[in-house]
Amino acid sequence: MREVVLVYLDRSGGLQKFVHDCKKYNDSKQSYAVYRFIISINPSDIAELDATLGNYILHNPLQAAQIFQSVCFVAIKTLSLIEQLQTEAQISILLKPTHLPPLPSYVLSLSAYPFNYTSQRFYMSEGIVIAMGTVTKYTQGARFLCTEETCPFSEGFRCIRVHCPGATESATVRTDFVCSLCSSPLQEDMKFRVLGDKQIVEMIDAKILNALKGYSIDKSHFRIQAFTLFLR
């Protein structure tokens, strides 16, 4: 699947954009713990190249992003795109689909039963925004160092925490992380914390428009409830 990813990036122009993004990181004088890349993907085009990879991206996007991460790391090292990069864990890949299949199973509807939304895959949602919060900061990535000076993880970029979709802030930054090698406490290197913008949005199902018409064919009682989205 790594070969298919490379072929798709080359054909779609994504590889050229990736090289351009790497150049901006490489030219920057700032040191980063995490290098974040947004890759636009067309699920239909990928499915034509390899059906297995296309299905993997649609239904296991977090795991599929790891395949793109591996390919991007090899590309950076082979072409010497970012001199400061040391480990594959420093690369954060966000897959951004251009569209999803026009099927009911890909539509997020909180009024439908059963609520089978435990899988962390892509969904489409349509609604009306009724409230928006202010833009605040959140931690996209952080570097941690082992407090035991003799431990190999006390230097370099071996302990990297990266925000994953659906995770809370405490999953990325906490004070109780321990070293996986020697079990000593980990301490964050604040100089390498990477911040991003987030905004909380309250939405309501588009079916509320039927209730606002002033009449209803269905005489049964119903209730409309808003739901919260985190835009990052």
N, C-alpha and C positions, 0 to 999 in steps of 0.2 A: 504493500500500500504506500510505502514511502516513495517508490518510483513513480506511482500514479500521481501522488501529490506534487512531485517535482515537475512532471509533464504538464499537469493542469496549471500550475503557477506560471510555467513558461508560456503556455498557449494563451492564457487569459490576461497576460500583462501583469499579473500579481508579483512575479519575480522581479520585474523592473521597478515596481513601486517599493518592494521590500528592500532592494538595493539602495534606492533613494532614501528611504527612512533610516537605513543603517548609516548612510553617509552623514545625515544630520546628527546622529548620536556620536559618530566618530569625530566629527568636527567640533562638537561641543567640548568645552573645557571642564564641564561638570562630570563628576563620577556618579554612576548609577549602580544601585544594587539590582534593579530589575529593568529590563529593556522591553517595553510593551509595544506590540505590533497588532494592528487591526487588519485582518485579511478578509476581503469580500469574496464570497463563494457563491457559485450558482449550482444548487443541488442537482438540477437536471443535467447540466454539462458533466458534472463529476460522475453521476450515475451512468452516463453513456460511456465514459472511460472505464469505470469499474463499479459495477452495481453494489459490490460488498462495501466499498468505501463510501459510496453515496448513502447507503442505508445506515452505515455507522455514524456518519456526520449528522443525519437527521435524528437518530434515536440515542446516540451516545456522544453528544457534542464535546463534553469535557474530556473524554478519552480520545476522541478524534483530534482535539486540539493538541494532545501530547504527541501525536504523529507529526503534525505540522511543526511542533516545537523541535522535534528531533531533526527534521529536514532543514529547518531554518538554522539550527545550531551548526550542522555540518556545512551549510552554505557559507555561514559567517566565517568559520574557521578555514575552510578551503580557499575562499576568496579574500581572506584577511579584511573583512568589512568593518569590524569593530575591534580595535586593538585591546581595549580595556576588558572585553568579555573574557571570563575565566571558565565558568561552568554552565551547563545546559539549564540548570535550575534558575539562572538569571533571566531567562527568556520567558515572557508571558505572551501567549497567543490568544487573541479574541477573534473567533470565527463569526463573521457577519453575513448571514445568508441574504441574497438578493430577493428571495421569495420562498414560500413553502408550498408544497403540493396542495391544490384546492380540494382538500378532503376534510370531512367533519372531524376526524380524529386529530387534526392539527389546529383546531380552533379551540381556544380557551374560553369556555362558557361556564361561569359559576352558577348558572341557573339550571344546568343539565345534571342529570343523575344517571349513573354513579360518578362521583368525583375521582376519576382515575388520573390524578396529576402528581403522583408520587415520583414519577420518572423525571430526571433532569434533562429534558429534551426541549426542542424548540416548539413554541406555540404561537399562534396569532391571536390577538385580542383586539376587539373593537368596542369602544365605549365613549362616554362623554366625560371630559375632565371637569370636575366641580370644584377642585381646590388644588393649589400648588404651594409647596413650601419654598423657603429660600434655598439658594445653592450653598452647600456646605462642603467641607473637605472630608475625605476618607483615605485610609491607607491602602494604596495599591500593592505595595511591596515593601519589605523591610529586611535588613541584614542583622543576623544575630551571631554573636561570638561566644564561645565557651569560656567560662570564668576560670577554668583550670588551664594555666599557662602551658603545661606540658602536653596538653591535648592537641592533636592536629587540627581540630575544629576551632581552636582559639584564634585562628587567622584565616585569611582568604574568604571565599564566598561559598562555603560549604553548607551553611545553614541559612536558607532563604525562605521567607514566608511570603506567599503571593495570594492576593484576594481571589477567591473563586465565586462565581455567580451563586447567589443564595446564602452566602456565608455572612456572619455578623462581623463587626469590627474586632471583637475579642478573639475570633478564630485566626486573625492575622497578627495582632499585636497584644501580647499579654506579658506578665512578669513571672509566670510559673512554668515556662517552657524549660525542658531539660535536654541535655546533650544526648543524642542517640548512641554515642560512642562510649562515654564515660559516666553518663547520668548526672553530671554536674549542671548547675543552673546556667541558663543562657541569658546573655545580656544584649539588648539591642544597641546597635551602633547608629545613633540618631543622625549622624551625618549622611547616611545612605537611605533614609526613609523617603519613599516615593509617594506623593500625594496626588489625588485626583478629585474631581468634582462629583457630587451626588445631589439629587433633588428628589424629594418625596412628592408623589402626585396621587390625589384621590380621584378614582374613576368610578363610573356607574355604568351598568350594562345599557347598551343601546336600546333594549326593549322598553326602557322607561318612556320612550317617545310614544308608545302605544297608550300608556296610561295618561299622558298629557293631552290626548285628543278629546278628552271629556266624556268618553263612553267606552264601554268594553263589551264585546260579544260574550266573553266568558264571564259569568256572574260569580264565579268562585273568588274567594279572597286571595290576594297575593301580596308579597312584600318585596321591595327593592332595597338592596343593601350595597353600599359602596365598598370598594376594595382598594388596597394601597399598593402602589408600584414604587420601586426604587429605581430611578434613572441614574446610571453611572457612566 
